Amino acid sequence: MQKIVYISNSRDYTEQNDINDNKYLVRINKLLEEGWTISQLNPYTVDVDPKLENYLHKETLVSFVILEKNEEKSQ
């Protein structure tokens, strides 16, 4: 079985928060704990609009992650 999960993270480099508290990463971490494995991950960094205040300190990462889980069939 496969699932596709979307990740998006936009943060200021100076933020002190734990990046793993991001709602998308929390969901993926839960699925990994349930036995799902990452089959494919293609991260992309998105350009930030230069009109935004302090844009030099921002990063925006997006990715679609394909997760797989083997289901054992009961006989």
N, C-alpha and C positions, 0 to 999 in steps of 0.2 A: 504494500500500500504506500502511496506517496501523498504528501501535502506540500503546498506552496505557501510560504509565509513571507510577508512583506516586512522589511525593516526600514525605519527612517529615524535618523538622529541628527538634530541640528543643535549645536551647543557652542558656547563660547569657550575657548581654550582655558580661560581663567576660572571656569566654574569648578567648585570644589565637590559637587555631587558625584556619587559613584555612578559611572556610566552604565553599570549593570542594573540600575534601578529604572532604566528606560522601559516603558510599557511593552515595547516590541521585544526587547531582549528578555524581559521577565517571562513572556509567553514562550519564547523559544527555549529558554533554560528549563521551563516546566516540561515541555515536550521531550527534551533530551533526557530528563530524569525519568520519564515514562517509557524510555527505551527507543525513542526515535533517534536516527542518526542523520547527520548532514551528508547529503549526496552531492550537492552542488551549491556553491555560494559565489556570486559575482558582484562584488561591491563596486559602487560608482560614487565618486565625489562630485557633487553638483556645485556649479559656480554660484556664488552668492551675489546678489544685486549690489553693485558698488555704491549705490545711493543709501544703503542701510548704514546706520551709525555703527562704528567699530567693526565694520565688515572684515577687516584683516584678521580679527580674532575668531571668526566664525568658520565652522566646517559643517557641511551637510552631507551625510552619507545615506545612500539608499541602496537597497539590495532586495532581490527576490531569492529566497532560500528554498531549495528543494530538500525536504526531509523524507526519509524512508523508514519503514518499520516492517520487519518480517512477521507475518502472522502464521503461527503454527496451526495446522489444521488438525482438529480432533478426529480420531478414528474410532 
